[in-house]
Amino acid sequence: MLADGIYVMLNGKYIGPPQPGPWVFLFRQLGMDVFKLGPLFIAFGLAWLYFLIRWLKNRPRYRVGVILSIFTLWYFPVGTLFSVIIFIVLLRMQSRL
C-alpha cells in the first residue's frame, strides 16, 4: 500500500492495470476521487510496516494488527485476503498466550 500510495501521488495512477480493483466502487459511491487517495495508502502502508517491524522483533502489537486488519478489509481483493489471514493468525497467537 505504501508503494501504491507513493506511485499514485507521483503518477496519477496506481501500479498495475489502468482501472484499480473492485474497492474503487466503494469510494466512488462516497463521491471520492480514487486517484487522490495516495495519502491514505501511504498512511496504511506505514502502519502495516510498523506492525511488521514489531512482529519481526517478536514484540507484535496485537491490537494494532487487529485494528489494521479490520480497517484494511475494504481493499478488496488483496487487502481483504491479507487482512483476514493476519486477523486469524493474531487471534490464534493471542489465544495461546
MMTF fields as JSON, N, C-alpha, C and O atoms, coordinates in Angstrom:
{
  "mmtfVersion": "1.0.0",
  "mmtfProducer": "UNKNOWN",
  "numBonds": 387,
  "numAtoms": 388,
  "numGroups": 97,
  "numChains": 1,
  "numModels": 1,
  "chainsPerModel": [1],
  "groupsPerChain": [97],
  "chainIdList": ["A"],
  "bondAtomList": [4, 2, 8, 6, 12, 10, 16, 14, 20, 18, 24, 22, 28, 26, 32, 30, 36, 34, 40, 38, 44, 42, 48, 46, 52, 50, 56, 54, 60, 58, 64, 62, 68, 66, 72, 70, 76, 74, 80, 78, 84, 82, 88, 86, 92, 90, 96, 94, 100, 98, 104, 102, 108, 106, 112, 110, 116, 114, 120, 118, 124, 122, 128, 126, 132, 130, 136, 134, 140, 138, 144, 142, 148, 146, 152, 150, 156, 154, 160, 158, 164, 162, 168, 166, 172, 170, 176, 174, 180, 178, 184, 182, 188, 186, 192, 190, 196, 194, 200, 198, 204, 202, 208, 206, 212, 210, 216, 214, 220, 218, 224, 222, 228, 226, 232, 230, 236, 234, 240, 238, 244, 242, 248, 246, 252, 250, 256, 254, 260, 258, 264, 262, 268, 266, 272, 270, 276, 274, 280, 278, 284, 282, 288, 286, 292, 290, 296, 294, 300, 298, 304, 302, 308, 306, 312, 310, 316, 314, 320, 318, 324, 322, 328, 326, 332, 330, 336, 334, 340, 338, 344, 342, 348, 346, 352, 350, 356, 354, 360, 358, 364, 362, 368, 366, 372, 370, 376, 374, 380, 378, 384, 382],
  "bondOrderList": [1, 1, 1, 1, 1, 1, 1, 1, 1, 1, 1, 1, 1, 1, 1, 1, 1, 1, 1, 1, 1, 1, 1, 1, 1, 1, 1, 1, 1, 1, 1, 1, 1, 1, 1, 1, 1, 1, 1, 1, 1, 1, 1, 1, 1, 1, 1, 1, 1, 1, 1, 1, 1, 1, 1, 1, 1, 1, 1, 1, 1, 1, 1, 1, 1, 1, 1, 1, 1, 1, 1, 1, 1, 1, 1, 1, 1, 1, 1, 1, 1, 1, 1, 1, 1, 1, 1, 1, 1, 1, 1, 1, 1, 1, 1, 1],
  "groupList": [{"groupName": "MET", "atomNameList": ["N", "CA", "C", "O"], "elementList": ["N", "C", "C", "O"], "formalChargeList": [0, 0, 0, 0], "bondAtomList": [1, 0, 2, 1, 3, 2], "bondOrderList": [1, 1, 2], "singleLetterCode": "M", "chemCompType": "L-PEPTIDE LINKING"}, {"groupName": "LEU", "atomNameList": ["N", "CA", "C", "O"], "elementList": ["N", "C", "C", "O"], "formalChargeList": [0, 0, 0, 0], "bondAtomList": [1, 0, 2, 1, 3, 2], "bondOrderList": [1, 1, 2], "singleLetterCode": "L", "chemCompType": "L-PEPTIDE LINKING"}, {"groupName": "ALA", "atomNameList": ["N", "CA", "C", "O"], "elementList": ["N", "C", "C", "O"], "formalChargeList": [0, 0, 0, 0], "bondAtomList": [1, 0, 2, 1, 3, 2], "bondOrderList": [1, 1, 2], "singleLetterCode": "A", "chemCompType": "L-PEPTIDE LINKING"}, {"groupName": "ASP", "atomNameList": ["N", "CA", "C", "O"], "elementList": ["N", "C", "C", "O"], "formalChargeList": [0, 0, 0, 0], "bondAtomList": [1, 0, 2, 1, 3, 2], "bondOrderList": [1, 1, 2], "singleLetterCode": "D", "chemCompType": "L-PEPTIDE LINKING"}, {"groupName": "GLY", "atomNameList": ["N", "CA", "C", "O"], "elementList": ["N", "C", "C", "O"], "formalChargeList": [0, 0, 0, 0], "bondAtomList": [1, 0, 2, 1, 3, 2], "bondOrderList": [1, 1, 2], "singleLetterCode": "G", "chemCompType": "PEPTIDE LINKING"}, {"groupName": "ILE", "atomNameList": ["N", "CA", "C", "O"], "elementList": ["N", "C", "C", "O"], "formalChargeList": [0, 0, 0, 0], "bondAtomList": [1, 0, 2, 1, 3, 2], "bondOrderList": [1, 1, 2], "singleLetterCode": "I", "chemCompType": "L-PEPTIDE LINKING"}, {"groupName": "TYR", "atomNameList": ["N", "CA", "C", "O"], "elementList": ["N", "C", "C", "O"], "formalChargeList": [0, 0, 0, 0], "bondAtomList": [1, 0, 2, 1, 3, 2], "bondOrderList": [1, 1, 2], "singleLetterCode": "Y", "chemCompType": "L-PEPTIDE LINKING"}, {"groupName": "VAL", "atomNameList": ["N", "CA", "C", "O"], "elementList": ["N", "C", "C", "O"], "formalChargeList": [0, 0, 0, 0], "bondAtomList": [1, 0, 2, 1, 3, 2], "bondOrderList": [1, 1, 2], "singleLetterCode": "V", "chemCompType": "L-PEPTIDE LINKING"}, {"groupName": "ASN", "atomNameList": ["N", "CA", "C", "O"], "elementList": ["N", "C", "C", "O"], "formalChargeList": [0, 0, 0, 0], "bondAtomList": [1, 0, 2, 1, 3, 2], "bondOrderList": [1, 1, 2], "singleLetterCode": "N", "chemCompType": "L-PEPTIDE LINKING"}, {"groupName": "LYS", "atomNameList": ["N", "CA", "C", "O"], "elementList": ["N", "C", "C", "O"], "formalChargeList": [0, 0, 0, 0], "bondAtomList": [1, 0, 2, 1, 3, 2], "bondOrderList": [1, 1, 2], "singleLetterCode": "K", "chemCompType": "L-PEPTIDE LINKING"}, {"groupName": "PRO", "atomNameList": ["N", "CA", "C", "O"], "elementList": ["N", "C", "C", "O"], "formalChargeList": [0, 0, 0, 0], "bondAtomList": [1, 0, 2, 1, 3, 2], "bondOrderList": [1, 1, 2], "singleLetterCode": "P", "chemCompType": "L-PEPTIDE LINKING"}, {"groupName": "GLN", "atomNameList": ["N", "CA", "C", "O"], "elementList": ["N", "C", "C", "O"], "formalChargeList": [0, 0, 0, 0], "bondAtomList": [1, 0, 2, 1, 3, 2], "bondOrderList": [1, 1, 2], "singleLetterCode": "Q", "chemCompType": "L-PEPTIDE LINKING"}, {"groupName": "TRP", "atomNameList": ["N", "CA", "C", "O"], "elementList": ["N", "C", "C", "O"], "formalChargeList": [0, 0, 0, 0], "bondAtomList": [1, 0, 2, 1, 3, 2], "bondOrderList": [1, 1, 2], "singleLetterCode": "W", "chemCompType": "L-PEPTIDE LINKING"}, {"groupName": "PHE", "atomNameList": ["N", "CA", "C", "O"], "elementList": ["N", "C", "C", "O"], "formalChargeList": [0, 0, 0, 0], "bondAtomList": [1, 0, 2, 1, 3, 2], "bondOrderList": [1, 1, 2], "singleLetterCode": "F", "chemCompType": "L-PEPTIDE LINKING"}, {"groupName": "ARG", "atomNameList": ["N", "CA", "C", "O"], "elementList": ["N", "C", "C", "O"], "formalChargeList": [0, 0, 0, 0], "bondAtomList": [1, 0, 2, 1, 3, 2], "bondOrderList": [1, 1, 2], "singleLetterCode": "R", "chemCompType": "L-PEPTIDE LINKING"}, {"groupName": "SER", "atomNameList": ["N", "CA", "C", "O"], "elementList": ["N", "C", "C", "O"], "formalChargeList": [0, 0, 0, 0], "bondAtomList": [1, 0, 2, 1, 3, 2], "bondOrderList": [1, 1, 2], "singleLetterCode": "S", "chemCompType": "L-PEPTIDE LINKING"}, {"groupName": "THR", "atomNameList": ["N", "CA", "C", "O"], "elementList": ["N", "C", "C", "O"], "formalChargeList": [0, 0, 0, 0], "bondAtomList": [1, 0, 2, 1, 3, 2], "bondOrderList": [1, 1, 2], "singleLetterCode": "T", "chemCompType": "L-PEPTIDE LINKING"}],
  "groupTypeList": [0, 1, 2, 3, 4, 5, 6, 7, 0, 1, 8, 4, 9, 6, 5, 4, 10, 10, 11, 10, 4, 10, 12, 7, 13, 1, 13, 14, 11, 1, 4, 0, 3, 7, 13, 9, 1, 4, 10, 1, 13, 5, 2, 13, 4, 1, 2, 12, 1, 6, 13, 1, 5, 14, 12, 1, 9, 8, 14, 10, 14, 6, 14, 7, 4, 7, 5, 1, 15, 5, 13, 16, 1, 12, 6, 13, 10, 7, 4, 16, 1, 13, 15, 7, 5, 5, 13, 5, 7, 1, 1, 14, 0, 11, 15, 14, 1],
  "groupIdList": [1, 2, 3, 4, 5, 6, 7, 8, 9, 10, 11, 12, 13, 14, 15, 16, 17, 18, 19, 20, 21, 22, 23, 24, 25, 26, 27, 28, 29, 30, 31, 32, 33, 34, 35, 36, 37, 38, 39, 40, 41, 42, 43, 44, 45, 46, 47, 48, 49, 50, 51, 52, 53, 54, 55, 56, 57, 58, 59, 60, 61, 62, 63, 64, 65, 66, 67, 68, 69, 70, 71, 72, 73, 74, 75, 76, 77, 78, 79, 80, 81, 82, 83, 84, 85, 86, 87, 88, 89, 90, 91, 92, 93, 94, 95, 96, 97],
  "secStructList": [7, 2, 2, 2, 2, 2, 2, 2, 2, 2, 2, 1, 1, 7, 1, 1, 1, 1, 1, 7, 7, 6, 6, 2, 2, 2, 2, 2, 2, 6, 6, 7, 7, 4, 4, 4, 7, 2, 2, 2, 2, 2, 2, 2, 2, 2, 2, 2, 2, 2, 2, 2, 2, 2, 2, 2, 6, 6, 7, 7, 7, 2, 2, 2, 2, 2, 2, 2, 2, 2, 2, 6, 6, 6, 1, 6, 6, 2, 2, 2, 2, 2, 2, 2, 2, 2, 2, 2, 2, 2, 2, 2, 2, 2, 2, 2, 7],
  "xCoordList": [0.824, 0.0, 0.872, 0.534, 1.982, 2.896, 3.4, 3.369, 3.861, 4.377, 3.273, 3.507, 2.084, 0.966, 0.577, 0.252, 0.608, 0.275, 1.255, 0.858, 2.535, 3.562, 3.436, 3.524, 3.229, 3.135, 1.954, 2.101, 0.792, -0.374, -0.206, -0.711, 0.495, 0.724, 1.674, 1.531, 2.647, 3.618, 3.126, 3.47, 2.315, 1.943, 0.465, 0.08, -0.363, -1.793, -2.502, -3.656, -1.84, -2.451, -1.796, -0.714, -2.483, -1.962, -1.066, -1.122, -0.245, 0.594, -0.343, -1.292, -0.085, -0.926, -1.824, -1.485, -2.983, -3.876, -4.402, -4.424, -4.82, -5.3, -6.5, -6.633, -7.354, -8.515, -8.193, -7.925, -8.215, -7.946, -8.988, -9.979, -8.751, -9.592, -11.006, -11.405, -11.758, -13.162, -13.392, -14.5, -12.387, -12.537, -12.915, -13.466, -12.62, -12.896, -14.382, -14.736, -15.24, -16.678, -17.165, -18.049, -16.607, -16.97, -16.662, -17.504, -15.466, -15.066, -15.797, -16.096, -16.08, -16.842, -18.271, -18.85, -18.838, -20.176, -20.174, -21.188, -19.044, -18.911, -18.527, -18.33, -18.419, -18.107, -16.64, -16.307, -15.774, -14.356, -13.596, -13.909, -12.602, -11.71, -10.657, -9.814, -10.699, -9.809, -8.344, -7.455, -8.09, -6.709, -6.119, -4.984, -6.895, -6.42, -6.24, -6.087, -6.258, -6.162, -4.738, -4.54, -3.759, -2.366, -2.004, -1.399, -2.36, -2.023, -2.65, -2.03, -3.854, -4.494, -3.696, -3.454, -3.293, -2.499, -1.146, -0.669, -0.531, 0.753, 0.594, 1.418, -0.449, -0.693, -0.898, -0.32, -1.714, -1.923, -0.62, -0.307, 0.135, 1.398, 2.388, 3.056, 2.484, 3.389, 2.921, 3.737, 1.625, 1.091, 1.381, 1.778, 1.181, 1.48, 2.975, 3.374, 3.793, 5.239, 5.653, 6.484, 5.085, 5.343, 4.966, 5.726, 3.777, 3.319, 4.264, 4.618, 4.673, 5.569, 6.918, 7.442, 7.47, 8.757, 8.625, 9.499, 7.544, 7.32, 7.185, 7.711, 6.489, 6.276, 7.623, 7.902, 8.452, 9.745, 10.69, 11.591, 10.487, 11.293, 10.677, 11.083, 9.694, 9.0, 8.318, 8.205, 7.869, 7.095, 5.874, 5.666, 5.061, 3.914, 2.911, 2.724, 2.295, 1.227, -0.077, -0.553, -0.651, -1.831, -2.992, -3.667, -3.215, -4.332, -4.133, -5.072, -2.909, -2.61, -2.891, -3.504, -2.449, -2.673, -4.151, -4.601, -4.902, -6.344, -7.04, -7.862, -6.713, -7.328, -6.968, -7.835, -5.696, -5.284, -5.997, -6.43, -6.113, -6.796, -8.243, -8.73, -8.911, -10.318, -10.432, -11.278, -9.58, -9.671, -9.124, -9.291, -8.477, -7.966, -8.875, -8.586, -9.947, -10.874, -11.442, -11.759, -11.578, -12.143, -11.28, -11.782, -9.993, -9.048, -9.125, -8.175, -10.279, -10.588, -9.902, -9.904, -9.33, -9.271, -8.01, -8.039, -6.905, -5.614, -5.632, -5.285, -6.028, -6.047, -6.989, -6.693, -8.119, -9.092, -8.501, -8.615, -7.874, -7.274, -6.208, -6.236, -5.269, -4.212, -4.763, -4.289, -5.755, -6.346, -6.975, -6.791, -7.708, -8.353, -7.302, -7.427, -6.274, -5.211, -4.51, -4.326, -4.123, -3.412, -4.317, -3.866, -5.582, -6.532, -6.639, -6.611, -6.761, -6.86, -5.576, -5.628, -4.425, -3.14, -3.02, -2.585, -3.402, -3.315, -4.239, -3.859, -5.426, -6.357, -5.811, -5.918, -5.23, -4.657, -3.455, -3.294, -2.609, -1.44, -1.868, -1.308, -2.842, -3.311, -3.926, -3.751, -4.638, -5.271, -4.249, -4.539, -3.069, -2.01, -1.214, -0.465, -1.375, -0.595, -1.216, -0.69],
  "yCoordList": [-1.183, 0.0, 1.252, 2.258, 1.177, 2.322, 2.651, 3.806, 1.634, 1.849, 2.358, 3.257, 1.797, 2.223, 3.666, 4.427, 4.044, 5.41, 6.419, 7.468, 6.104, 6.999, 7.057, 8.128, 5.902, 5.832, 6.661, 7.406, 6.527, 7.266, 8.77, 9.565, 9.16, 10.595, 11.17, 12.321, 10.36, 10.841, 10.724, 11.553, 9.688, 9.39, 9.544, 9.488, 9.735, 9.892, 8.596, 8.62, 7.472, 6.165, 5.177, 5.419, 4.052, 3.032, 2.064, 1.987, 1.332, 0.297, -0.786, -1.17, -1.267, -2.322, -1.799, -0.837, -2.446, -2.063, -0.631, -0.098, -0.021, 1.368, 1.539, 2.568, 0.54, 0.598, -0.13, -1.332, 0.578, -0.103, -1.181, -1.31, -1.942, -3.085, -2.726, -1.563, -3.73, -3.556, -2.594, -2.08, -2.339, -1.42, -0.018, 0.761, 0.312, 1.638, 1.987, 3.138, 1.0, 1.272, 1.836, 2.692, 1.372, 1.89, 3.377, 4.158, 3.769, 5.165, 6.05, 7.207, 5.522, 6.307, 6.541, 7.596, 5.561, 5.735, 6.86, 7.526, 7.058, 8.128, 9.453, 10.458, 9.451, 10.666, 11.062, 12.232, 10.115, 10.414, 10.062, 9.085, 10.872, 10.594, 9.607, 9.956, 8.389, 7.333, 7.606, 7.015, 8.479, 8.791, 9.884, 10.318, 10.318, 11.299, 10.654, 11.359, 9.335, 8.613, 8.199, 7.369, 8.763, 8.436, 8.569, 7.655, 9.686, 9.817, 8.724, 8.277, 8.295, 7.21, 5.913, 5.205, 5.611, 4.412, 4.488, 3.49, 5.652, 5.825, 5.615, 4.945, 6.177, 6.009, 4.534, 4.039, 3.837, 2.412, 1.633, 0.749, 1.955, 1.267, 1.454, 0.503, 2.669, 2.923, 2.204, 1.68, 2.181, 1.474, -0.025, -0.645, -0.602, -2.036, -2.294, -3.311, -1.391, -1.542, -1.502, -2.301, -0.585, -0.509, -1.831, -2.376, -2.33, -3.593, -4.738, -5.548, -4.808, -5.871, -5.818, -6.852, -4.636, -4.495, -4.949, -5.649, -4.558, -5.0, -6.523, -7.163, -7.088, -8.541, -9.259, -10.234, -8.765, -9.392, -9.286, -10.109, -8.289, -8.143, -8.903, -8.723, -9.753, -10.544, -9.684, -10.082, -8.514, -7.647, -7.123, -5.914, -8.055, -7.594, -6.827, -7.114, -5.885, -5.107, -5.7, -5.342, -6.61, -7.342, -6.414, -6.591, -5.445, -4.521, -3.757, -3.574, -3.316, -2.592, -3.494, -3.059, -4.744, -5.683, -5.955, -6.007, -6.127, -6.375, -5.159, -5.294, -3.981, -2.75, -2.549, -2.23, -2.733, -2.601, -3.627, -3.309, -4.835, -5.878, -5.485, -5.63, -4.996, -4.599, -3.42, -3.425, -2.411, -1.221, -1.407, -0.527, -2.533, -2.786, -3.73, -4.039, -4.183, -5.094, -4.494, -5.242, -3.188, -2.529, -2.711, -2.617, -2.97, -3.025, -4.383, -5.165, -4.64, -5.913, -6.012, -5.018, -7.113, -8.401, -8.609, -9.371, -7.944, -8.227, -7.873, -8.704, -6.66, -6.23, -7.057, -7.36, -7.422, -8.24, -9.601, -10.07, -10.23, -11.541, -11.492, -12.295, -10.552, -10.446, -10.071, -10.574, -9.197, -8.795, -9.975, -10.143, -10.783, -11.945, -12.927, -13.446, -13.185, -14.113, -13.598, -14.346, -12.338, -11.776, -11.752, -12.044, -11.408, -11.387, -12.772, -12.888, -13.812, -15.178, -15.583, -16.165, -15.278, -15.602, -14.892, -15.494, -13.618, -12.876, -13.451, -13.556, -13.815, -14.42, -15.73, -15.997, -16.54, -17.815, -17.596, -18.291, -16.625, -16.325, -15.791, -16.169, -14.93, -14.314, -15.362, -15.292, -16.322, -17.345, -18.297, -18.953, -18.379, -19.263, -18.608, -19.279, -17.299, -16.601, -16.755, -16.235],
  "zCoordList": [0.0, 0.0, 0.0, -0.623, 0.697, 0.736, -0.666, -1.09, -1.375, -2.738, -3.658, -4.466, -3.543, -4.388, -4.078, -4.989, -2.813, -2.435, -2.989, -3.498, -2.891, -3.439, -4.956, -5.556, -5.567, -7.026, -7.554, -8.523, -6.916, -7.398, -7.192, -7.985, -6.141, -5.935, -6.977, -7.389, -7.4, -8.381, -9.821, -10.664, -10.108, -11.49, -11.813, -12.981, -10.806, -11.056, -11.397, -11.823, -11.221, -11.441, -10.493, -9.958, -10.298, -9.408, -10.166, -11.393, -9.436, -10.027, -10.551, -9.869, -11.731, -12.291, -13.397, -14.085, -13.563, -14.659, -14.495, -13.386, -15.592, -15.523, -14.577, -13.915, -14.523, -13.638, -12.334, -12.355, -11.189, -9.911, -9.628, -10.348, -8.584, -8.221, -7.806, -7.864, -7.387, -7.022, -5.858, -5.708, -5.038, -3.915, -4.368, -3.59, -5.635, -6.188, -6.084, -5.83, -6.28, -6.304, -4.967, -4.948, -3.865, -2.544, -2.445, -2.003, -2.851, -2.743, -3.746, -3.45, -4.911, -5.889, -5.414, -5.673, -4.721, -4.152, -3.11, -2.903, -2.471, -1.484, -2.141, -1.456, -3.481, -4.218, -4.165, -4.354, -3.913, -3.791, -5.07, -5.75, -5.375, -6.493, -6.005, -5.178, -6.504, -6.01, -6.335, -5.722, -7.275, -7.634, -6.742, -6.943, -5.767, -4.782, -3.408, -2.411, -3.348, -2.083, -1.722, -0.835, -2.396, -2.113, -0.637, -0.076, 0.011, 1.434, 2.308, 3.273, 1.985, 2.734, 2.578, 3.556, 1.352, 1.103, 1.8, 2.34, 1.792, 2.462, 3.969, 4.592, 4.55, 5.983, 6.33, 7.298, 5.549, 5.792, 5.607, 6.404, 4.563, 4.313, 5.455, 5.862, 5.971, 7.092, 8.356, 9.115, 8.576, 9.746, 9.654, 10.64, 8.467, 8.289, 8.44, 9.006, 7.945, 8.078, 9.547, 9.977, 10.316, 11.751, 12.426, 13.226, 12.085, 12.67, 12.301, 13.157, 11.039, 10.587, 11.31, 11.726, 11.455, 12.151, 13.597, 14.109, 14.256, 15.639, 15.7, 16.611, 14.741, 14.701, 14.542, 15.241, 13.616, 13.36, 14.558, 14.714, 15.388, 16.599, 17.774, 18.922, 17.474, 18.494, 19.552, 20.712, 19.144, 20.028, 19.288, 19.188, 18.765, 17.968, 18.815, 19.997, 18.215, 18.841, 18.33, 17.253, 19.112, 18.667, 18.334, 17.32, 19.176, 18.92, 17.622, 16.847, 17.393, 16.142, 14.945, 13.97, 15.012, 13.916, 13.683, 12.539, 14.755, 14.628, 14.028, 13.122, 14.53, 14.003, 12.54, 11.726, 12.196, 10.797, 9.916, 8.808, 10.405, 9.633, 9.352, 8.231, 10.365, 10.19, 9.225, 8.331, 9.408, 8.571, 7.156, 6.312, 6.887, 5.542, 4.758, 3.602, 5.355, 4.668, 3.377, 2.452, 3.29, 2.11, 0.865, -0.255, 1.051, -0.068, -0.756, -0.74, -1.357, -1.997, -3.355, -4.081, -3.739, -3.079, -2.236, -1.27, -2.586, -1.945, -0.461, 0.379, -0.137, 1.254, 2.098, 3.254, 1.526, 2.251, 2.585, 3.717, 1.612, 1.823, 2.913, 3.845, 2.8, 3.797, 5.174, 6.193, 5.2, 6.475, 7.195, 8.4, 6.468, 7.078, 7.585, 8.694, 6.79, 7.203, 8.459, 9.419, 8.454, 9.603, 10.83, 11.937, 10.643, 11.749, 12.4, 13.625, 11.585, 12.102, 12.821, 13.904, 12.224, 12.857, 14.203, 15.185, 14.255, 15.508, 16.575, 17.741, 16.182, 17.145, 17.7, 18.897, 16.833, 17.278, 18.187, 19.19, 17.834, 18.66, 20.024, 21.054, 20.018, 21.26, 22.189, 23.405, 21.625, 22.456, 23.068, 24.069, 22.485, 23.009, 24.127, 24.838, 24.283, 25.335, 26.688, 27.672]
}
